[in-house]
Amino acid sequence: MRQLFRKNRMKELEKEASKQDTHGDNGQEQDNYLNDHGWELLFKKSHDFKKTFYVNQKSGKKFCFSFMTTLVDESLLQNNALPYLLQGDFRDIEDVKKLIPIADVQVSDKNEDIEKKLFNGYVLLTLENEEKQFAFIAAQKEIVRAVAQPEVEFSVIGPKESFVESIDQNLNLIRKRVPVKELIIENYTVGTLSHSGVAILYIDGITNTDNVDTVRQRIKEIEFDEITDSSYIVQLISDNENSPFPQLLDTERPDRVAAILAEGKVAILVDGSPHALIGPTTLVEFFGSFEDYFLNYLLSSFFRLVRLFAVAFSILITPIYVATLSYHYELIPKDLLSTLITSRREIPLPPILEALFLELTIELLREAGARLPTKVGQTIGIVGGIVIGTASVEAGLTSNVLLIIVALAALASFTTPVYRMGNTIRLLRFPFLFFAELWGLLGIVVSFSFLLTHLIRLTSLGRPFLEPLYPPRITDFKDAIIRLPFKKQSKRPQYLRTENPVRFSEKKAKEKKDIDE
């Protein structure tokens, strides 16, 4: 047993000696420097942290690279930095800027910058026996998806580009459309854990400075640990966080952001989010599609009116059905009354339970279709709706008339161009239903009064949310419920209080100069 123990011990000593021999210059001596820093102890626990040692061939200067392999493009480091540092006249940390052909090289003496830079894709370069100064070399690994067509705000006519998750690429898409020096971009870091980049965009000389200051202050005052999407920013800086109405307009179209910047609004971009935020905004903007500006003003005005009618129909039609059958039989025409009596002859449920059953069924089908894979979700939505609707009518749980009404209301709610507002419309139907059951048509009027009062008090970045309806702005109706020709829109929206309210000369726009004149 003793001989066996001695043999194993001798093998262990031989392995340790071989390890020390293979280290050479990069061995134990190099492990002694830059190995006892406090910041490095925690980094070493992560398997994607890497530290390599090198020696300059001319001066014999020893240096070290420390970086996160998951965030750094190592091929960029090997090709554009390492050969110059090994073969060049490298004696001091300031020589890094002169030797390597990389523009973003920063020399620092602040230890608190190390964590921030390493997790932003920089390589930390340190020299032996020089611990007070170090250099950061930019070598970020860019993993982004290509610019694709908009999925939420798709349009048949117009540009086919949408934002992606990279904030730099999104800013590039906006800069191409607004190539002026007045376009100001301010960068901020939000989130104690995520350190997410947030950019505020506005056009100097046009945008009201009060709006910019409001956004800037609210972004700076955000106290949250993880910001993964612009949806977090919407909830954190909204004027009324208890309102179901979105108070900032979100879009995935860079052309729309460029257009609102020209109007004098403020845009917010979040790194990692393919959606930009726009503010201040108004209620009527949520029912206008950006494709309206690519069509003739008569067509776009007609489509806007159709959407507004569809939204009102979606909210009110089912409550009116419940109120009429529960309290106001005398309002139903005689010809229609016989049809309703026939359809409800064998229905055991009161109108409110019948309506709630179908409304909740529609919501379940929507959620199931949204959470399942695309092809399966479409099948569930179509087949499930047909099967459940037919089965409920044959079983005598619902009437044919209400089934048609609920289906039309659900279809009308899909006409809302902005997804967030569509969700709000879905929610509003239920309070109206309960008030209709309590007090009939009077209950619908009461609930509408509560809704109108809430909208009147609601603001977006301190600006009235119900404008131009309240406060009434006649000049802003040119691009609200209807859209007038571009020649009539010579001034920017009045409620924005822009520094330069005139977009172009209306008199010159009306002049037509043909070649033969």
C-alpha positions as CSV (number, residue, x, y, z in Angstrom):
1,M,0.0,0.0,0.0
2,R,2.9,2.3,0.9
3,Q,4.6,1.7,-2.5
4,L,1.3,2.4,-4.3
5,F,0.9,5.6,-2.4
6,R,4.5,6.7,-3.2
7,K,3.9,5.9,-6.9
8,N,0.7,8.0,-7.1
9,R,2.5,10.9,-5.2
10,M,5.4,10.8,-7.6
11,K,3.0,11.0,-10.6
12,E,1.3,14.0,-9.1
13,L,4.6,15.8,-8.6
14,E,5.7,15.0,-12.1
15,K,2.4,16.5,-13.5
16,E,2.9,19.7,-11.4
17,A,6.5,20.0,-12.6
18,S,5.4,19.6,-16.3
19,K,2.8,22.3,-15.9
20,Q,5.4,24.7,-14.5
21,D,7.8,23.9,-17.4
22,T,5.2,24.5,-20.0
23,H,4.2,27.9,-18.6
24,G,7.7,29.5,-19.3
25,D,7.4,33.2,-19.5
26,N,3.6,33.1,-19.4
27,G,3.6,30.8,-16.3
28,Q,3.6,31.5,-12.7
29,E,5.2,34.9,-13.1
30,Q,2.4,36.1,-15.3
31,D,-0.2,34.6,-13.0
32,N,1.0,36.7,-10.2
33,Y,0.3,40.1,-11.9
34,L,-3.3,41.1,-12.6
35,N,-4.5,37.9,-10.8
36,D,-5.3,39.4,-7.5
37,H,-7.7,42.3,-8.5
38,G,-10.9,42.4,-6.7
39,W,-13.0,42.8,-9.8
40,E,-11.4,39.7,-11.4
41,L,-12.4,37.3,-8.6
42,L,-16.1,37.5,-9.6
43,F,-15.4,37.4,-13.3
44,K,-13.5,34.2,-13.0
45,K,-16.6,32.4,-11.9
46,S,-18.1,32.8,-15.4
47,H,-16.9,30.3,-18.0
48,D,-17.1,32.9,-20.8
49,F,-14.4,35.1,-19.1
50,K,-11.1,34.7,-20.8
51,K,-7.6,36.1,-20.0
52,T,-4.6,35.6,-22.2
53,F,-0.9,36.7,-21.9
54,Y,1.5,37.9,-24.5
55,V,5.0,39.4,-24.8
56,N,6.0,42.1,-27.2
57,Q,8.9,40.9,-29.5
58,K,10.8,44.2,-29.5
59,S,10.5,45.6,-26.0
60,G,9.8,42.4,-24.1
61,K,6.8,44.1,-22.5
62,K,4.3,41.7,-21.1
63,F,0.6,42.5,-21.6
64,C,-2.7,40.8,-21.0
65,F,-6.1,40.6,-22.7
66,S,-9.2,40.2,-20.5
67,F,-12.7,39.9,-22.1
68,M,-16.0,38.1,-22.3
69,T,-15.9,35.6,-25.2
70,T,-19.7,35.8,-25.6
71,L,-19.5,39.5,-26.3
72,V,-16.2,39.9,-28.2
73,D,-15.4,39.1,-31.8
74,E,-12.1,37.3,-31.3
75,S,-11.2,37.3,-35.0
76,L,-11.3,41.1,-34.9
77,L,-9.0,41.0,-31.9
78,Q,-6.6,38.6,-33.6
79,N,-6.4,40.4,-36.9
80,N,-6.6,44.1,-36.0
81,A,-5.0,44.3,-32.6
82,L,-2.7,41.5,-31.6
83,P,-0.2,41.5,-34.6
84,Y,0.5,45.2,-34.1
85,L,0.9,44.8,-30.3
86,L,3.3,41.9,-30.7
87,Q,5.5,43.4,-33.4
88,G,5.3,47.1,-32.9
89,D,7.2,49.4,-30.6
90,F,4.9,48.8,-27.6
91,R,6.4,50.3,-24.4
92,D,3.6,52.3,-22.8
93,I,-0.2,52.1,-22.4
94,E,-0.5,55.2,-24.5
95,D,1.1,53.4,-27.5
96,V,-2.0,51.3,-27.9
97,K,-3.8,54.1,-29.7
98,K,-0.9,54.6,-32.1
99,L,-0.3,51.0,-32.9
100,I,-3.6,49.3,-33.6
101,P,-5.9,50.4,-36.5
102,I,-9.1,50.6,-34.3
103,A,-10.8,53.9,-33.8
104,D,-12.5,53.2,-30.5
105,V,-9.6,52.7,-28.1
106,Q,-9.9,54.3,-24.6
107,V,-7.2,54.7,-21.9
108,S,-8.6,54.9,-18.4
109,D,-7.4,54.7,-14.8
110,K,-10.9,54.2,-13.2
111,N,-11.5,50.6,-12.0
112,E,-15.3,51.3,-12.0
113,D,-15.2,51.4,-15.8
114,I,-14.0,47.8,-16.1
115,E,-17.3,46.1,-15.5
116,K,-19.2,48.5,-17.7
117,K,-16.8,48.2,-20.6
118,L,-16.3,44.4,-20.5
119,F,-20.0,43.9,-20.6
120,N,-20.3,46.3,-23.6
121,G,-18.0,44.1,-25.7
122,Y,-14.6,45.8,-25.0
123,V,-11.3,44.1,-24.4
124,L,-9.3,45.1,-21.3
125,L,-5.6,45.5,-22.0
126,T,-3.3,45.7,-19.0
127,L,0.5,45.9,-18.8
128,E,2.8,44.1,-16.3
129,N,3.7,46.3,-13.3
130,E,1.4,49.1,-14.5
131,E,-1.8,48.7,-12.7
132,K,-2.9,52.3,-12.5
133,Q,-3.7,52.6,-16.2
134,F,-5.3,50.3,-18.7
135,A,-6.8,50.4,-22.2
136,F,-10.2,49.3,-23.6
137,I,-10.3,48.1,-27.2
138,A,-13.7,47.9,-28.9
139,A,-14.3,44.5,-30.4
140,Q,-18.0,43.9,-30.0
141,K,-19.6,40.8,-31.5
142,E,-22.7,42.0,-33.5
143,I,-25.4,39.4,-33.6
144,V,-28.5,41.1,-35.0
145,R,-31.2,40.0,-37.4
146,A,-31.6,41.6,-40.8
147,V,-34.1,44.4,-41.4
148,A,-37.4,42.8,-42.4
149,Q,-40.9,43.8,-43.2
150,P,-43.2,45.2,-40.5
151,E,-45.3,42.5,-38.9
152,V,-47.6,44.6,-36.7
153,E,-48.0,47.7,-38.9
154,F,-47.8,46.0,-42.3
155,S,-48.8,48.2,-45.3
156,V,-49.3,47.3,-48.9
157,I,-48.1,50.7,-50.1
158,G,-45.0,52.3,-48.7
159,P,-41.6,51.3,-47.3
160,K,-41.1,47.7,-46.1
161,E,-38.5,48.3,-43.4
162,S,-39.0,47.8,-39.7
163,F,-36.9,48.3,-36.6
164,V,-34.8,45.4,-35.1
165,E,-33.4,44.8,-31.7
166,S,-30.1,46.8,-32.3
167,I,-30.5,50.4,-31.3
168,D,-27.5,51.5,-33.5
169,Q,-29.2,49.9,-36.5
170,N,-32.5,51.6,-35.7
171,L,-30.8,54.9,-35.3
172,N,-29.2,54.3,-38.7
173,L,-32.6,53.8,-40.3
174,I,-33.9,57.1,-38.8
175,R,-30.7,59.0,-39.7
176,K,-31.1,58.0,-43.4
177,R,-34.6,59.5,-43.4
178,V,-33.8,62.7,-41.5
179,P,-30.3,63.6,-42.6
180,V,-30.0,66.9,-40.9
181,K,-27.7,68.2,-38.1
182,E,-30.7,69.4,-36.1
183,L,-31.7,65.8,-35.3
184,I,-30.4,65.4,-31.8
185,I,-29.8,62.0,-30.2
186,E,-29.3,61.8,-26.4
187,N,-28.2,58.5,-24.9
188,Y,-29.0,57.3,-21.4
189,T,-28.5,54.1,-19.4
190,V,-31.5,52.7,-17.5
191,G,-31.8,49.6,-15.3
192,T,-29.5,48.7,-12.4
193,L,-29.0,45.2,-13.7
194,S,-29.6,45.4,-17.5
195,H,-27.9,48.7,-18.1
196,S,-30.1,49.1,-21.1
197,G,-29.4,51.9,-23.6
198,V,-32.2,54.4,-24.1
199,A,-32.0,57.1,-26.8
200,I,-34.2,60.3,-27.0
201,L,-34.6,61.8,-30.4
202,Y,-35.9,65.2,-31.4
203,I,-35.3,68.0,-33.9
204,D,-33.7,71.0,-32.4
205,G,-35.5,74.2,-33.4
206,I,-38.8,72.5,-34.0
207,T,-39.6,70.3,-30.9
208,N,-40.8,72.1,-27.8
209,T,-38.1,72.0,-25.2
210,D,-40.7,71.4,-22.4
211,N,-41.6,68.1,-24.0
212,V,-37.9,67.1,-24.3
213,D,-37.2,68.1,-20.7
214,T,-40.2,66.1,-19.5
215,V,-39.0,63.0,-21.3
216,R,-35.4,63.5,-20.2
217,Q,-36.4,63.9,-16.6
218,R,-38.7,60.9,-16.5
219,I,-36.0,58.7,-18.1
220,K,-33.4,59.8,-15.6
221,E,-35.7,59.2,-12.7
222,I,-36.5,55.5,-13.6
223,E,-35.7,53.2,-10.8
224,F,-35.9,49.6,-12.0
225,D,-33.5,46.7,-12.3
226,E,-34.3,45.1,-15.6
227,I,-35.4,47.0,-18.8
228,T,-35.8,44.5,-21.6
229,D,-38.2,46.3,-23.9
230,S,-39.8,49.6,-24.6
231,S,-43.0,48.4,-23.0
232,Y,-41.3,48.8,-19.6
233,I,-40.6,52.5,-20.5
234,V,-44.2,53.1,-21.4
235,Q,-45.4,51.9,-18.0
236,L,-42.7,53.7,-16.1
237,I,-43.0,57.2,-17.6
238,S,-46.7,57.4,-18.4
239,D,-48.7,60.2,-16.9
240,N,-51.3,57.8,-15.4
241,E,-50.1,54.3,-14.9
242,N,-53.6,53.2,-13.7
243,S,-55.2,54.0,-17.1
244,P,-55.9,51.2,-19.6
245,F,-55.2,53.6,-22.4
246,P,-51.6,53.7,-23.8
247,Q,-50.3,57.3,-23.4
248,L,-47.3,56.8,-25.8
249,L,-47.7,55.5,-29.3
250,D,-45.4,52.6,-30.2
251,T,-44.4,51.8,-33.7
252,E,-42.0,49.5,-35.6
253,R,-41.8,51.7,-38.7
254,P,-38.8,54.0,-39.1
255,D,-40.7,56.1,-41.7
256,R,-43.3,56.8,-39.1
257,V,-40.8,57.9,-36.5
258,A,-39.2,60.2,-39.1
259,A,-42.6,61.7,-39.9
260,I,-43.4,62.4,-36.2
261,L,-40.0,64.0,-35.6
262,A,-40.8,66.4,-38.4
263,E,-44.1,67.2,-36.6
264,G,-42.2,68.2,-33.5
265,K,-42.7,65.2,-31.3
266,V,-40.2,63.2,-29.3
267,A,-39.1,59.6,-30.0
268,I,-37.7,57.1,-27.6
269,L,-35.6,54.0,-28.6
270,V,-34.6,51.2,-26.3
271,D,-31.7,48.9,-27.0
272,G,-33.1,45.4,-27.5
273,S,-36.6,46.5,-28.5
274,P,-37.9,46.6,-32.1
275,H,-40.4,49.2,-31.2
276,A,-40.0,53.0,-30.8
277,L,-42.1,55.2,-28.6
278,I,-43.7,58.5,-29.7
279,G,-45.0,61.3,-27.5
280,P,-46.9,63.4,-26.8
281,T,-49.8,61.6,-28.6
282,T,-53.6,61.8,-28.8
283,L,-56.4,59.4,-28.8
284,V,-57.3,59.8,-32.5
285,E,-53.7,58.9,-33.5
286,F,-54.3,55.4,-32.4
287,F,-57.0,54.9,-35.0
288,G,-55.0,56.3,-37.9
289,S,-52.8,53.9,-39.9
290,F,-49.5,55.3,-41.3
291,E,-50.7,53.8,-44.6
292,D,-53.3,56.6,-44.7
293,Y,-50.6,59.0,-45.8
294,F,-49.8,56.8,-48.8
295,L,-53.4,57.0,-50.1
296,N,-55.5,59.7,-51.5
297,Y,-56.9,61.9,-48.8
298,L,-60.5,61.0,-49.6
299,L,-59.7,57.2,-49.2
300,S,-57.7,57.7,-46.1
301,S,-60.5,59.9,-44.5
302,F,-63.1,57.2,-45.3
303,F,-61.0,54.4,-43.8
304,R,-60.5,56.5,-40.6
305,L,-64.2,57.0,-40.3
306,V,-64.8,53.3,-40.8
307,R,-62.3,52.5,-38.0
308,L,-63.9,54.9,-35.6
309,F,-67.3,53.5,-36.4
310,A,-66.0,49.9,-35.9
311,V,-64.5,50.8,-32.5
312,A,-67.8,52.3,-31.3
313,F,-69.7,49.3,-32.7
314,S,-67.3,46.9,-31.0
315,I,-67.8,48.5,-27.6
316,L,-71.5,49.3,-27.6
317,I,-73.3,46.6,-29.7
318,T,-73.3,43.8,-27.1
319,P,-74.2,46.1,-24.2
320,I,-77.1,47.6,-26.3
321,Y,-78.3,44.0,-27.0
322,V,-78.3,43.2,-23.3
323,A,-79.9,46.5,-22.2
324,T,-82.6,46.3,-24.9
325,L,-83.7,42.7,-24.1
326,S,-83.5,43.3,-20.3
327,Y,-85.3,46.7,-20.0
328,H,-86.4,48.2,-23.3
329,Y,-88.4,45.7,-25.4
330,E,-90.5,48.6,-26.7
331,L,-87.5,49.9,-28.7
332,I,-87.3,46.8,-30.8
333,P,-89.2,46.9,-34.1
334,K,-92.0,44.4,-34.5
335,D,-90.4,42.5,-37.4
336,L,-87.1,42.1,-35.5
337,L,-88.9,41.3,-32.2
338,S,-90.4,38.1,-33.6
339,T,-86.9,37.0,-34.8
340,L,-85.4,37.7,-31.4
341,I,-88.2,35.8,-29.6
342,T,-87.8,32.8,-31.9
343,S,-84.0,32.7,-31.4
344,R,-84.3,33.0,-27.6
345,R,-87.3,30.7,-27.1
346,E,-85.3,27.8,-25.6
347,I,-82.4,29.8,-24.1
348,P,-82.3,29.1,-20.4
349,L,-79.8,31.9,-19.6
350,P,-80.5,35.6,-19.2
351,P,-79.0,38.0,-21.8
352,I,-76.1,39.1,-19.6
353,L,-74.9,35.5,-19.0
354,E,-75.4,34.6,-22.6
355,A,-73.4,37.6,-23.7
356,L,-70.6,37.0,-21.1
357,F,-70.4,33.3,-22.2
358,L,-69.8,34.3,-25.9
359,E,-67.5,37.2,-25.0
360,L,-65.3,35.1,-22.8
361,T,-65.2,32.4,-25.5
362,I,-64.0,34.9,-28.0
363,E,-61.3,36.0,-25.6
364,L,-60.2,32.5,-24.9
365,L,-59.9,31.8,-28.7
366,R,-57.8,34.9,-29.1
367,E,-55.4,34.0,-26.3
368,A,-55.1,30.4,-27.5
369,G,-54.4,31.6,-31.1
370,A,-51.9,34.1,-29.9
371,R,-49.9,31.8,-27.6
372,L,-49.8,28.7,-29.9
373,P,-47.4,28.5,-33.0
374,T,-48.6,30.4,-36.0
375,K,-50.1,27.7,-38.1
376,V,-51.7,25.9,-35.1
377,G,-53.0,29.2,-33.8
378,Q,-54.8,30.0,-37.0
379,T,-56.4,26.6,-37.1
380,I,-57.6,27.0,-33.5
381,G,-59.0,30.4,-34.1
382,I,-61.0,29.4,-37.2
383,V,-62.1,25.9,-36.4
384,G,-62.6,26.6,-32.7
385,G,-64.8,29.5,-33.4
386,I,-67.0,27.6,-35.9
387,V,-67.2,24.5,-33.8
388,I,-67.9,26.2,-30.5
389,G,-70.3,28.7,-32.0
390,T,-72.4,26.1,-33.8
391,A,-72.4,23.8,-30.8
392,S,-73.5,26.5,-28.4
393,V,-76.4,27.4,-30.6
394,E,-77.5,23.8,-31.1
395,A,-77.2,23.1,-27.4
396,G,-79.5,26.1,-26.7
397,L,-77.0,28.1,-24.7
398,T,-76.9,31.1,-27.0
399,S,-79.0,32.6,-29.7
400,N,-78.1,33.0,-33.4
401,V,-78.6,36.7,-33.2
402,L,-76.2,37.2,-30.3
403,L,-73.6,34.9,-31.9
404,I,-73.6,37.1,-35.0
405,I,-73.4,40.3,-32.9
406,V,-70.5,39.1,-30.8
407,A,-68.6,37.8,-33.9
408,L,-69.1,41.2,-35.7
409,A,-67.9,43.0,-32.5
410,A,-64.8,40.9,-32.4
411,L,-64.2,41.5,-36.1
412,A,-64.7,45.3,-35.6
413,S,-62.1,45.4,-32.8
414,F,-59.4,44.1,-35.2
415,T,-59.6,47.2,-37.3
416,T,-57.7,49.2,-34.7
417,P,-54.2,49.8,-36.3
418,V,-52.3,49.9,-32.9
419,Y,-52.2,46.6,-31.0
420,R,-52.1,48.3,-27.5
421,M,-55.3,50.2,-28.2
422,G,-57.0,47.1,-29.5
423,N,-56.4,45.4,-26.2
424,T,-58.0,48.4,-24.4
425,I,-61.1,48.2,-26.7
426,R,-61.4,44.5,-25.7
427,L,-61.4,45.4,-22.0
428,L,-63.9,48.3,-22.3
429,R,-66.7,46.0,-23.5
430,F,-67.0,44.3,-20.1
431,P,-67.7,47.4,-17.9
432,F,-70.3,48.5,-20.5
433,L,-71.9,45.1,-20.3
434,F,-72.2,45.2,-16.5
435,F,-73.7,48.7,-16.5
436,A,-76.1,47.7,-19.2
437,E,-77.3,44.8,-17.1
438,L,-77.7,47.1,-14.0
439,W,-79.5,50.1,-15.5
440,G,-80.1,49.4,-19.2
441,L,-79.4,52.2,-21.7
442,L,-79.0,54.6,-18.7
443,G,-76.1,52.4,-17.5
444,I,-74.5,52.7,-21.0
445,V,-74.8,56.4,-20.7
446,V,-73.3,56.4,-17.2
447,S,-70.4,54.2,-18.2
448,F,-69.7,56.4,-21.2
449,S,-69.7,59.4,-18.9
450,F,-67.1,57.8,-16.7
451,L,-65.0,57.0,-19.8
452,L,-65.3,60.5,-21.2
453,T,-64.3,62.0,-17.9
454,H,-61.3,59.8,-17.7
455,L,-60.2,60.7,-21.2
456,I,-60.6,64.4,-20.6
457,R,-58.4,64.2,-17.5
458,L,-55.8,62.0,-19.2
459,T,-52.6,63.5,-20.6
460,S,-49.6,62.4,-22.6
461,L,-46.4,64.0,-21.4
462,G,-48.5,66.8,-19.9
463,R,-50.4,67.4,-23.2
464,P,-54.2,66.8,-23.5
465,F,-54.9,63.2,-24.6
466,L,-58.3,64.0,-26.1
467,E,-57.1,66.9,-28.3
468,P,-58.4,68.2,-30.8
469,L,-61.8,67.2,-29.4
470,Y,-61.0,68.7,-26.0
471,P,-59.7,71.3,-25.7
472,P,-61.1,72.0,-29.2
473,R,-58.5,72.8,-31.8
474,I,-60.1,73.5,-35.1
475,T,-56.8,73.8,-37.0
476,D,-55.7,70.3,-35.7
477,F,-58.8,68.6,-37.2
478,K,-57.0,68.7,-40.6
479,D,-55.3,65.5,-39.6
480,A,-57.4,63.9,-36.9
481,I,-60.7,62.2,-37.6
482,I,-60.3,63.0,-41.3
483,R,-57.2,63.8,-43.3
484,L,-57.1,66.9,-45.6
485,P,-54.7,67.1,-48.6
486,F,-51.0,67.7,-47.8
487,K,-51.3,71.3,-49.2
488,K,-53.7,72.1,-46.3
489,Q,-51.3,70.8,-43.7
490,S,-48.8,73.7,-43.7
491,K,-48.7,74.0,-39.9
492,R,-47.6,71.6,-37.3
493,P,-50.1,70.4,-34.6
494,Q,-51.1,73.3,-32.3
495,Y,-51.1,71.3,-29.1
496,L,-47.4,70.5,-29.4
497,R,-46.5,74.2,-29.1
498,T,-43.5,73.7,-31.4
499,E,-40.8,76.3,-31.7
500,N,-41.4,76.5,-35.5
501,P,-45.1,75.9,-36.2
502,V,-44.8,76.4,-40.0
503,R,-43.9,73.3,-42.0
504,F,-44.0,75.0,-45.5
505,S,-45.5,77.9,-47.3
506,E,-49.2,77.1,-48.1
507,K,-49.3,79.9,-50.7
508,K,-46.3,78.4,-52.6
509,A,-47.8,74.9,-52.4
510,K,-51.0,76.0,-54.1
511,E,-49.1,77.5,-57.0
512,K,-48.8,75.2,-60.0
513,K,-46.2,76.0,-62.6
514,D,-46.4,73.9,-65.7
515,I,-43.7,73.8,-68.3
516,D,-45.8,75.6,-71.0
517,E,-46.8,78.5,-68.7
